[in-house]
Amino acid sequence: MLCVTILTAAICAVATGPAQPASASILGDDYPAYLRNAGQDSLIDPWRFYNRKCTSFVAWRLNNTNHVGFNDYYRGPLWGNANNWGNAARAVGIAVDNSPAVGSVAWSSAGTFGHVAWVANVYGDATIDIEQYNANYTGAYSTAHARASSFTGFIHIADINPAMDGRFVSYQGFVYRIAGGAPIYVSTWNAFGGAQPTTALSDAQWASLRSVPADGTIIRGTATGQVFRIAGGAPVYVSTWSAFGGSQPATTVDIAALDSAGAGGVYNHVNYRPADGTFVVGAQRGEAFSLRSATITVKVLTSGRTVQIDGLALSRS
């Protein structure tokens, strides 16, 4: 690591348990309070389902988290009871298969009404975490860890990109955490309080990731708590938040990946030093520089795309 010294209800009995603590992807009971606190079936929600039913909760989650304008007449047909959702999806060309994805809809056609749930996590052993309402007939929120094969299928209305910053992913037996669109190697779960839900990436998904974090990404190293801003693919130390107008959100990554940046293999998703030609601007004084071979070689008055970094890192380089 270089600091450069720079409407309809649906119910279905599925395996369920008490609400679990929030994990990497389990969002908790974020269902709107006015729908959650009203008597079951006493209201019709904004998406045309009865409140506190599985269909209502999934419609909420699709709108609020997946950011798609889903409702009971999405793209034309009546979706209705949960047991009809797979048919409605296929009728309008939405993929329904046996491959779960984060943000997809776990669909069961069993029983009188069927059941739907929102997929929060997907594991490499063909199990999933789901979030749901009304699984136990009480109109309540719950989570469950289940085998993907226990559902009729998975409806892919608007899946969530598994490579969102902060998510843990795996590829070819190695685990990474996404930061700035790139996979940062996780050498041990201890740094994150134990094993976390992890999504296995396909070859195509892996190929779509950035090779190194995007410029400007802010990361925090485990153990040390030190904060860095990425410039030219490398971590540049942040000595004070005041240089950036106050505290900024940061993705926590394994400090070992930073200490071994550029060492080869799994460690090559962070550069040891900023890429040659990287333009940076000292936050405190606004001076712009071009970096080459980890040294400041050219001071420039103007430049194209620049990365703002802590000026103290520049002054001590």
DRENDO-1510 file (C-alpha; in Angstrom, 1 decimal, always signed):
<recs>
REC; n; res; u; v; w
REC; 1; MET; +0.0; +0.0; +0.0 .
REC; 2; LEU; +1.3; +3.4; -0.9 .
REC; 3; CYS; +0.1; +6.4; +1.0 .
REC; 4; VAL; +2.1; +8.5; -1.5 .
REC; 5; THR; +3.5; +9.6; +1.6 .
REC; 6; ILE; +0.8; +11.3; -1.0 .
REC; 7; LEU; -54.3; -6.8; -4.5 .
REC; 8; THR; -54.6; -9.4; -3.6 .
REC; 9; ALA; -53.3; -11.2; -0.7 .
REC; 10; ALA; -51.1; -14.2; -0.7 .
REC; 11; ILE; -50.1; -16.6; +2.0 .
REC; 12; CYS; -48.0; -19.7; +2.0 .
REC; 13; ALA; -46.5; -21.7; +4.8 .
REC; 14; VAL; -42.7; -21.6; +4.2 .
REC; 15; ALA; -39.9; -22.1; +6.6 .
REC; 16; THR; -39.5; -19.0; +8.7 .
REC; 17; GLY; -38.1; -17.7; +11.9 .
REC; 18; PRO; -37.9; -14.6; +13.9 .
REC; 19; ALA; -36.6; -11.5; +12.4 .
REC; 20; GLN; -32.8; -11.8; +12.2 .
REC; 21; PRO; -30.3; -9.0; +12.9 .
REC; 22; ALA; -29.5; -6.9; +9.9 .
REC; 23; SER; -26.7; -8.4; +7.8 .
REC; 24; ALA; -24.9; -7.2; +4.7 .
REC; 25; SER; -28.0; -7.3; +2.6 .
REC; 26; ILE; -31.0; -8.0; +4.9 .
REC; 27; LEU; -32.6; -4.6; +5.2 .
REC; 28; GLY; -35.1; -5.3; +8.0 .
REC; 29; ASP; -38.7; -4.3; +8.3 .
REC; 30; ASP; -38.7; -1.1; +6.3 .
REC; 31; TYR; -42.3; -1.5; +5.2 .
REC; 32; PRO; -44.2; +1.8; +5.5 .
REC; 33; ALA; -45.4; +2.3; +9.1 .
REC; 34; TYR; -48.9; +3.3; +8.2 .
REC; 35; LEU; -49.4; +0.1; +6.3 .
REC; 36; ARG; -47.5; -2.0; +9.0 .
REC; 37; ASN; -49.5; -0.5; +11.9 .
REC; 38; ALA; -52.9; -0.8; +10.3 .
REC; 39; GLY; -55.1; -3.9; +10.6 .
REC; 40; GLN; -54.2; -6.6; +8.1 .
REC; 41; ASP; -56.3; -6.2; +4.9 .
REC; 42; SER; -57.7; -2.9; +6.1 .
REC; 43; LEU; -55.9; -0.8; +3.5 .
REC; 44; ILE; -55.1; -1.0; -0.2 .
REC; 45; ASP; -51.5; +0.0; -0.7 .
REC; 46; PRO; -50.3; +2.4; -3.4 .
REC; 47; TRP; -49.4; -0.6; -5.5 .
REC; 48; ARG; -53.0; -2.0; -5.4 .
REC; 49; PHE; -52.5; -4.9; -2.9 .
REC; 50; TYR; -53.9; -5.3; +0.5 .
REC; 51; ASN; -51.6; -4.3; +3.3 .
REC; 52; ARG; -49.4; -6.7; +5.3 .
REC; 53; LYS; -49.6; -9.4; +2.6 .
REC; 54; CYS; -46.6; -10.8; +1.0 .
REC; 55; THR; -47.5; -9.2; -2.3 .
REC; 56; SER; -47.7; -5.8; -0.8 .
REC; 57; PHE; -44.3; -6.1; +0.9 .
REC; 58; VAL; -42.6; -7.3; -2.2 .
REC; 59; ALA; -44.2; -4.5; -4.2 .
REC; 60; TRP; -42.9; -2.0; -1.7 .
REC; 61; ARG; -39.4; -3.5; -1.8 .
REC; 62; LEU; -39.4; -3.5; -5.6 .
REC; 63; ASN; -40.3; +0.1; -5.7 .
REC; 64; ASN; -38.2; +1.4; -2.8 .
REC; 65; THR; -35.1; -0.8; -3.1 .
REC; 66; ASN; -35.0; -2.0; -6.7 .
REC; 67; HIS; -36.3; +1.4; -8.0 .
REC; 68; VAL; -38.8; -0.1; -10.4 .
REC; 69; GLY; -42.4; +1.2; -10.6 .
REC; 70; PHE; -44.1; -2.1; -9.9 .
REC; 71; ASN; -47.8; -2.5; -9.2 .
REC; 72; ASP; -50.6; -5.0; -9.6 .
REC; 73; TYR; -51.0; -4.1; -13.2 .
REC; 74; TYR; -47.3; -3.8; -14.0 .
REC; 75; ARG; -46.8; -3.8; -17.8 .
REC; 76; GLY; -50.5; -4.6; -18.4 .
REC; 77; PRO; -51.7; -7.9; -16.9 .
REC; 78; LEU; -53.3; -8.3; -13.4 .
REC; 79; TRP; -50.6; -9.9; -11.2 .
REC; 80; GLY; -53.1; -10.7; -8.5 .
REC; 81; ASN; -52.4; -13.5; -6.0 .
REC; 82; ALA; -48.8; -14.6; -5.5 .
REC; 83; ASN; -49.4; -17.9; -7.2 .
REC; 84; ASN; -50.1; -16.0; -10.5 .
REC; 85; TRP; -47.0; -13.8; -10.4 .
REC; 86; GLY; -44.8; -16.2; -12.4 .
REC; 87; ASN; -47.4; -16.5; -15.2 .
REC; 88; ALA; -47.9; -12.7; -15.3 .
REC; 89; ALA; -44.2; -12.1; -15.5 .
REC; 90; ARG; -43.7; -14.6; -18.4 .
REC; 91; ALA; -46.7; -13.0; -20.2 .
REC; 92; VAL; -44.8; -9.7; -20.4 .
REC; 93; GLY; -41.4; -11.2; -21.1 .
REC; 94; ILE; -39.9; -11.0; -17.6 .
REC; 95; ALA; -37.5; -13.8; -16.9 .
REC; 96; VAL; -38.6; -16.6; -14.5 .
REC; 97; ASP; -36.1; -19.3; -13.8 .
REC; 98; ASN; -34.5; -21.3; -11.0 .
REC; 99; SER; -31.6; -19.0; -10.5 .
REC; 100; PRO; -32.0; -16.6; -7.6 .
REC; 101; ALA; -30.4; -13.2; -7.6 .
REC; 102; VAL; -30.3; -10.4; -5.0 .
REC; 103; GLY; -33.4; -8.3; -5.5 .
REC; 104; SER; -35.3; -11.0; -7.4 .
REC; 105; VAL; -38.7; -12.3; -6.3 .
REC; 106; ALA; -38.8; -15.8; -4.8 .
REC; 107; TRP; -42.1; -17.2; -6.0 .
REC; 108; SER; -44.1; -20.2; -4.8 .
REC; 109; SER; -47.2; -21.3; -6.6 .
REC; 110; ALA; -48.1; -23.8; -3.9 .
REC; 111; GLY; -51.4; -23.6; -2.0 .
REC; 112; THR; -54.5; -21.5; -2.6 .
REC; 113; PHE; -52.7; -18.2; -2.9 .
REC; 114; GLY; -49.0; -18.9; -3.3 .
REC; 115; HIS; -46.3; -16.8; -1.8 .
REC; 116; VAL; -43.7; -14.3; -2.8 .
REC; 117; ALA; -40.6; -12.9; -1.0 .
REC; 118; TRP; -37.7; -10.6; -1.7 .
REC; 119; VAL; -34.3; -12.3; -2.1 .
REC; 120; ALA; -31.7; -10.6; +0.1 .
REC; 121; ASN; -28.7; -12.9; -0.2 .
REC; 122; VAL; -27.6; -15.7; -2.4 .
REC; 123; TYR; -25.0; -18.2; -1.3 .
REC; 124; GLY; -22.8; -20.6; -3.2 .
REC; 125; ASP; -24.4; -23.6; -1.6 .
REC; 126; ALA; -27.7; -23.0; -3.4 .
REC; 127; THR; -29.4; -21.4; -0.3 .
REC; 128; ILE; -30.8; -17.9; +0.0 .
REC; 129; ASP; -32.0; -15.4; +2.6 .
REC; 130; ILE; -35.4; -13.9; +2.0 .
REC; 131; GLU; -37.5; -11.1; +3.5 .
REC; 132; GLN; -41.2; -11.5; +3.6 .
REC; 133; TYR; -44.6; -10.6; +5.1 .
REC; 134; ASN; -47.4; -12.9; +6.1 .
REC; 135; ALA; -45.5; -16.2; +5.9 .
REC; 136; ASN; -47.0; -17.3; +9.2 .
REC; 137; TYR; -50.5; -15.9; +8.5 .
REC; 138; THR; -50.2; -13.0; +11.0 .
REC; 139; GLY; -49.3; -10.3; +8.5 .
REC; 140; ALA; -45.9; -9.9; +10.1 .
REC; 141; TYR; -42.4; -9.4; +8.8 .
REC; 142; SER; -39.9; -12.2; +9.0 .
REC; 143; THR; -36.8; -13.5; +7.3 .
REC; 144; ALA; -35.8; -17.1; +6.4 .
REC; 145; HIS; -32.8; -19.0; +5.2 .
REC; 146; ALA; -34.0; -21.5; +2.6 .
REC; 147; ARG; -32.9; -23.7; -0.2 .
REC; 148; ALA; -33.5; -22.1; -3.6 .
REC; 149; SER; -35.1; -25.3; -4.8 .
REC; 150; SER; -37.9; -24.9; -2.2 .
REC; 151; PHE; -39.4; -22.2; -4.5 .
REC; 152; THR; -41.2; -22.7; -7.8 .
REC; 153; GLY; -38.9; -20.1; -9.4 .
REC; 154; PHE; -37.4; -16.7; -9.2 .
REC; 155; ILE; -38.9; -13.7; -11.0 .
REC; 156; HIS; -36.3; -11.2; -12.3 .
REC; 157; ILE; -38.2; -7.9; -12.5 .
REC; 158; ALA; -35.3; -5.6; -11.7 .
REC; 159; ASP; -32.5; -7.5; -9.9 .
REC; 160; ILE; -30.0; -5.6; -7.9 .
REC; 161; ASN; -26.4; -5.4; -9.1 .
REC; 162; PRO; -24.5; -7.7; -6.8 .
REC; 163; ALA; -21.4; -5.5; -7.3 .
REC; 164; MET; -22.8; -2.6; -5.3 .
REC; 165; ASP; -20.2; -1.0; -3.0 .
REC; 166; GLY; -20.1; -2.7; +0.3 .
REC; 167; ARG; -21.3; -6.1; -0.9 .
REC; 168; PHE; -19.3; -9.2; -0.4 .
REC; 169; VAL; -18.8; -11.4; -3.4 .
REC; 170; SER; -16.9; -14.6; -4.3 .
REC; 171; TYR; -15.2; -15.7; -7.4 .
REC; 172; GLN; -13.1; -18.9; -8.0 .
REC; 173; GLY; -13.0; -19.6; -4.3 .
REC; 174; PHE; -11.9; -16.2; -3.2 .
REC; 175; VAL; -13.9; -13.6; -1.3 .
REC; 176; TYR; -13.9; -9.9; -2.0 .
REC; 177; ARG; -15.7; -6.7; -0.9 .
REC; 178; ILE; -16.8; -4.3; -3.6 .
REC; 179; ALA; -15.4; -0.7; -3.3 .
REC; 180; GLY; -15.5; +1.8; -6.1 .
REC; 181; GLY; -16.8; -0.9; -8.4 .
REC; 182; ALA; -13.8; -3.1; -7.8 .
REC; 183; PRO; -13.3; -6.3; -5.8 .
REC; 184; ILE; -11.0; -5.8; -2.8 .
REC; 185; TYR; -9.7; -9.1; -1.4 .
REC; 186; VAL; -10.9; -10.3; +2.0 .
REC; 187; SER; -8.1; -12.3; +3.6 .
REC; 188; THR; -10.1; -13.1; +6.8 .
REC; 189; TRP; -13.6; -12.7; +8.1 .
REC; 190; ASN; -12.3; -11.7; +11.5 .
REC; 191; ALA; -11.9; -8.2; +10.4 .
REC; 192; PHE; -15.7; -8.0; +9.7 .
REC; 193; GLY; -17.0; -9.6; +12.8 .
REC; 194; GLY; -17.3; -13.1; +11.3 .
REC; 195; ALA; -18.6; -14.6; +8.1 .
REC; 196; GLN; -20.9; -12.4; +6.0 .
REC; 197; PRO; -23.5; -13.2; +3.3 .
REC; 198; THR; -21.6; -13.5; +0.0 .
REC; 199; THR; -22.9; -13.6; -3.6 .
REC; 200; ALA; -21.1; -15.9; -6.0 .
REC; 201; LEU; -20.3; -14.1; -9.3 .
REC; 202; SER; -20.6; -15.6; -12.7 .
REC; 203; ASP; -17.7; -15.1; -15.2 .
REC; 204; ALA; -19.6; -12.4; -16.9 .
REC; 205; GLN; -20.3; -10.5; -13.7 .
REC; 206; TRP; -16.7; -10.8; -12.6 .
REC; 207; ALA; -15.6; -9.5; -16.0 .
REC; 208; SER; -17.9; -6.5; -15.6 .
REC; 209; LEU; -16.1; -5.2; -12.4 .
REC; 210; ARG; -13.5; -2.5; -12.5 .
REC; 211; SER; -9.9; -3.7; -12.2 .
REC; 212; VAL; -9.2; -1.1; -9.4 .
REC; 213; PRO; -11.5; +1.2; -7.4 .
REC; 214; ALA; -12.8; +4.3; -9.2 .
REC; 215; ASP; -11.0; +7.6; -8.5 .
REC; 216; GLY; -12.4; +9.4; -5.5 .
REC; 217; THR; -13.6; +6.2; -3.7 .
REC; 218; ILE; -13.2; +6.5; +0.0 .
REC; 219; ILE; -12.2; +3.4; +1.9 .
REC; 220; ARG; -11.4; +2.6; +5.5 .
REC; 221; GLY; -8.9; -0.1; +6.5 .
REC; 222; THR; -10.0; -2.7; +9.1 .
REC; 223; ALA; -8.0; -2.9; +12.3 .
REC; 224; THR; -6.3; +0.5; +11.9 .
REC; 225; GLY; -9.4; +2.5; +10.9 .
REC; 226; GLN; -7.3; +4.6; +8.6 .
REC; 227; VAL; -9.1; +6.4; +5.8 .
REC; 228; PHE; -7.9; +6.7; +2.2 .
REC; 229; ARG; -9.1; +8.2; -1.0 .
REC; 230; ILE; -8.4; +6.4; -4.2 .
REC; 231; ALA; -6.4; +8.2; -6.9 .
REC; 232; GLY; -5.1; +6.4; -9.9 .
REC; 233; GLY; -6.2; +3.1; -8.4 .
REC; 234; ALA; -4.1; +3.6; -5.2 .
REC; 235; PRO; -5.1; +4.5; -1.7 .
REC; 236; VAL; -4.0; +8.0; -0.6 .
REC; 237; TYR; -4.1; +8.7; +3.1 .
REC; 238; VAL; -6.7; +11.1; +4.5 .
REC; 239; SER; -5.3; +12.9; +7.5 .
REC; 240; THR; -8.3; +15.1; +8.2 .
REC; 241; TRP; -11.9; +15.2; +7.0 .
REC; 242; SER; -11.8; +19.0; +7.1 .
REC; 243; ALA; -10.1; +18.9; +3.8 .
REC; 244; PHE; -13.2; +17.5; +2.3 .
REC; 245; GLY; -15.9; +19.5; +4.1 .
REC; 246; GLY; -16.6; +17.0; +6.8 .
REC; 247; SER; -16.9; +13.3; +7.3 .
REC; 248; GLN; -17.7; +11.2; +4.1 .
REC; 249; PRO; -19.1; +7.7; +3.7 .
REC; 250; ALA; -16.4; +5.1; +3.5 .
REC; 251; THR; -16.4; +1.4; +2.6 .
REC; 252; THR; -14.5; -0.7; +5.1 .
REC; 253; VAL; -12.0; -3.1; +3.4 .
REC; 254; ASP; -9.4; -5.6; +4.6 .
REC; 255; ILE; -6.3; -3.7; +5.6 .
REC; 256; ALA; -4.2; -6.6; +4.4 .
REC; 257; ALA; -5.4; -5.9; +0.8 .
REC; 258; LEU; -4.0; -2.4; +1.1 .
REC; 259; ASP; -0.8; -3.4; +2.8 .
REC; 260; SER; -0.2; -5.9; -0.1 .
REC; 261; ALA; -1.6; -3.7; -2.9 .
REC; 262; GLY; -0.1; -4.6; -6.2 .
REC; 263; ALA; +1.6; -7.8; -4.9 .
REC; 264; GLY; +0.0; -10.0; -7.5 .
REC; 265; GLY; -3.0; -12.3; -7.8 .
REC; 266; VAL; -5.9; -11.3; -5.5 .
REC; 267; TYR; -4.0; -8.3; -4.4 .
REC; 268; ASN; -3.9; -6.6; -7.8 .
REC; 269; HIS; -7.2; -4.9; -7.5 .
REC; 270; VAL; -5.6; -2.0; -5.7 .
REC; 271; ASN; -2.5; -0.3; -7.1 .
REC; 272; TYR; +0.6; +0.1; -5.0 .
REC; 273; ARG; +1.0; +3.6; -6.3 .
REC; 274; PRO; -1.2; +5.9; -8.4 .
REC; 275; ALA; -1.1; +5.2; -12.1 .
REC; 276; ASP; +1.3; +7.4; -14.0 .
REC; 277; GLY; -0.3; +10.5; -15.3 .
REC; 278; THR; -2.9; +10.7; -12.5 .
REC; 279; PHE; -3.9; +14.3; -11.9 .
REC; 280; VAL; -4.6; +15.3; -8.3 .
REC; 281; VAL; -5.6; +18.5; -6.5 .
REC; 282; GLY; -4.6; +19.3; -3.0 .
REC; 283; ALA; -7.9; +20.0; -1.1 .
REC; 284; GLN; -6.6; +22.7; +1.1 .
REC; 285; ARG; -4.8; +24.9; -1.4 .
REC; 286; GLY; -6.3; +23.8; -4.8 .
REC; 287; GLU; -2.9; +23.2; -6.4 .
REC; 288; ALA; -3.0; +20.6; -9.2 .
REC; 289; PHE; -0.3; +18.0; -9.9 .
REC; 290; SER; +0.5; +15.2; -12.2 .
REC; 291; LEU; +1.9; +12.1; -10.6 .
REC; 292; ARG; +4.5; +9.9; -12.2 .
REC; 293; SER; +6.3; +6.9; -10.6 .
REC; 294; ALA; +4.8; +7.9; -7.3 .
REC; 295; THR; +6.4; +11.3; -7.3 .
REC; 296; ILE; +5.1; +14.8; -8.2 .
REC; 297; THR; +6.8; +15.6; -11.5 .
REC; 298; VAL; +4.7; +18.4; -12.9 .
REC; 299; LYS; +2.8; +21.1; -11.2 .
REC; 300; VAL; -0.1; +22.2; -13.5 .
REC; 301; LEU; -2.4; +25.3; -13.4 .
REC; 302; THR; -5.2; +23.5; -15.1 .
REC; 303; SER; -6.0; +20.0; -16.0 .
REC; 304; GLY; -8.8; +17.7; -17.2 .
REC; 305; ARG; -10.1; +15.1; -14.8 .
REC; 306; THR; -8.6; +15.5; -11.4 .
REC; 307; VAL; -8.9; +13.7; -8.0 .
REC; 308; GLN; -9.1; +15.8; -4.9 .
REC; 309; ILE; -6.9; +14.5; -2.1 .
REC; 310; ASP; -5.6; +15.6; +1.2 .
REC; 311; GLY; -3.0; +18.3; +0.6 .
REC; 312; LEU; -1.0; +17.0; +3.6 .
REC; 313; ALA; -0.3; +13.8; +1.6 .
REC; 314; LEU; +1.2; +16.0; -1.1 .
REC; 315; SER; +3.2; +18.1; +1.1 .
REC; 316; ARG; +4.9; +15.1; +2.7 .
REC; 317; SER; +5.5; +13.2; -0.5 .
</recs>
